[in-house]
Amino acid sequence: MDKTNIICRVGNKKKIKNNIIKSFPIDFDLYIEPFVGTGIIFLNAQLENKKSILNDLDKDIITAHKSIKSGITLDEKTFTFSKDPKVQETFYKKTHSNNNDKFISSIIQSCGTFGSTGFSKIYRPITTANFRSKIKSAKEQKEYYKNTRLFNLDYKTIIKNFDAKKSFFYLDPPYEKSDKLYKDDKVDLQEMANILKKIKGKFMLSINDSYNIRKIFKDFKIKKINVKGGSNDNSALGASIRKELIIKNY
């Protein structure tokens, strides 16, 4: 049964997760996501018996994953929270030390902000039913995180620290034309390509299709896929049918 992503974020790979997972290499000992985001690929790749490294430069994303790994003790049958957007916004902007509060704050912040960008005002308050559903899922997913380590570092540091012959990196960096959709959206793709040429392990990269992207990653294997979008503009992330690429070195 597919695992749903508890954390919300624009650009998650739910629609193409099967394309990505079926293209994984057969033989690897360590799974690494330098841009984990919602974790939808990690959650559905049946990695519970492998060691995994999950990283994101967005500290709030990693806090959310850590709270799931640590374990939520809230009761999904009785939990309630105010639907007032001002109350929810005030709650997520506070600093919390309790793991349950960190989890609730992460849900409000990632799923309630405009476009699920994780910042700005609460645009869509989280309902009680949604909170309860995510609490239940978090409890069910806790064990899946048992072999993971979580980091809040630059992707280059993660590659440097964990590259090895049996390492497999799945990279999902910010796409072209995704400015202002993420807190940290500045990635030099040419620099990334140069780094990936030198790694010992295997990698797969998912990204938008463009002449520039194909030129930068021309030394690797490139596969085109079509993705049904859910937005109404023509940006890289919003077209009704958008073209994306799976790039790999194996």
N, C-alpha and C positions, 0 to 999 in steps of 0.2 A: 504493500500500500504506500502511495506517495506521501512524503512528509511535506506539510505546508510550511512556508516561511512565517515565523512569528513576527519577525522584524519587517518593517516596510521600508522600501527605498526605491526611488525612481531608477529605472534601468535594470531591474532584477531580471534574471534569466529563466523565469518560470516557463515561458513559451518555447524556449529552445533547450531546456535541460536535457531532454532525451537525446537530441542530436549531439550535445556535448559529451554526455556520459558514455554513450556508445562508442565514442571516438577516443576514449581513454586508452593508454597503453596497457598491455596485459600485465607486465612485470614491473612493479615498483614497490619500494619498501616504505617510503615517506611521501605523504601527500601534502602539498603546500599551496595555500591560496594567499597571495600577497595583497589582494583586493577582495576580501571575503564578502563585504556587503551583507545582504540578507542571509547568505549561506545556503541558498536553495540548491546549488550544485553539490556542495558538501553533504547536505542532509539526505540527498537522494541517490548518492553514489555507492551506498552499501560499504562504508568505510569504517564501520564500528570496530573491526578487528585489525585496522591499520593505524599507525601513528600518523597524526595530522598536525600541521601548523596552520593556524588561522590568523590572519593579520589584516588590519585596516588602519589607515592613517587617521580616520575619524574615531576619536576616542569614545564617543557615545555608542558607536556600533559595537566596539569591543566590550564595553561595559555591559551591553545587552546580552551578548553571547556568554560573557562570564557569569551573569546572573542566572542564565539557563543552566550552565554547567554546575554552578554551586548548588542549585536546587531551590525551587519555589515551594513555599509551605502554605500559600494561600488556599482557601477552599473555593474551588471553581463553582460550587453549587450555591454558595451564599454571598460571594464577593459582590460588593456594590461600590460605585464611585459616582460623584456628581457629573452630570452631563453638561454643566455650565462650562463653556469654552474658556472663560476667564479663570475658573477654578483649576481646570486641567492645565492651562498654560502656566499658572503660578506654581503648580506642583512640579511640572517638568523642569522649570528653571531653577528650582532649589537644588542644593547639594544634599544627597542622601547617603547615609551610611548603612542602612538596613537593606539586605539583599532584595527583599520583597518590594520595597519602595523603589529601589533602582530599576527593577523589572517593570513596574507600572509606569515609572517615569519614561523609560525607554519606549514603551508601547505608545504612550501619548505623543512623545516627541517624533518618533519615526512614522507613525501612522496617521497622526492628527494634523501635522503641518501641511501647508499647501504643496500639492504634488508629491507628498512624502519625501521632501527634500531634507527634513531633519532640522530645519531652522525656520525662523519667522513665526508668525502667530498661528494659533490653532484654527484651522480652517474647517476641519471635520471632527468634532468631538467623538471620542470613543464611547460606544454604547456598552451597557452592562453585559449584554450577550456576547459582544466582541471580546471584552476583557475576560470573561469566563472561558470562552473558547481558547484564547491564547494561554491562559493559565493552565488549562488542561493539556494543551499541546506541549507546553514547556516541561511539565512533569513527565510526559511520555518521552520527550527527547533527551532528558538529562543523561540517561545511561549512554546514549549515542556519543556524547561528548567525552567519554571516559579516557580516551587515548589522545585527546587534543591538548595542544599548548596554544595560548592566545597572546598576541602581541599587538602593540600600537606603535609601529615603526614605519620608516620609509621602505618602500618595496625593494629598493636596491640593497638595503641592509639585510632584509630577509633572504634575498637570493644569495648574497655573499655568505651569510651564516649557515645556510642549509643546503647549498648545492652539493650534490654528490652523484655518483654514477647511478644509484638506485632512487634518486629523488625525482618526483614528478610535480611540476608547477602548473597550476591552472591560473591564468591571469585574465582578469576582467577589468581593465583600466577604464577611466572615463573616456567616452567616445569623443570624436571630433564634434564640434558644435554643441558641446554639453556645458559650456560656460555657465556658471551660476546655478547649476543643478546640484552641485556638491560643494561641501565646505572646502575641500582640497581637490581642485580639478585641474591642476597644472602638472601634466606629465609630458616629458620630452620623449616622444615615441621613437625618434631616431636614436636617442641614447639607449632606450630600452632594447631596440633591435640590436645595437652593438653589444650590449651586455649579454643578450640571449645567444648570440653567435659563439660566445666563449664558455657557456656553461657545460658542465659534465653530464648533467641529468637531462631529462626530457621535459618539454613544455608544450602546453596548448594555450593559445590566446584567442579570445573572442572579441570582435570589434566591428565597427561599422565598415561597410564596403565603400571605398573611394579610390580614385586614381592615386592620391597621395599615400594612402595606407598600403596599397599594393606595391608602390615604388619602394617604400621604406622597408617592407618585409619581403622583398622579392627573392631573397636567398633561402626562403623556407617554403614548405608545402602550404598551399592556400586552397581552401574549399569555400565556395559560395553557398549560402543558404538564404531563403526568403522567410521573413518573419512577419506574422500578422501583428500590427501595432494596435494601440488602444487610444491613440490621441488624434487630434484633428489638425495638426500643423504639419509642415514638411521638413522639420528638423531631423537630424540623424536619429533621434530617439522617438520621434512622433509620427512619422508617416504611417498611413494605414497599412501599406505593405512595404516593409523596409528590407534592404539588402544588407546582410551581415557576412562576416568572414570568420572561418575557423582556421587559424594558422598554427602550424606545429613543426617540430624538427625531427619527427620520426615517421 
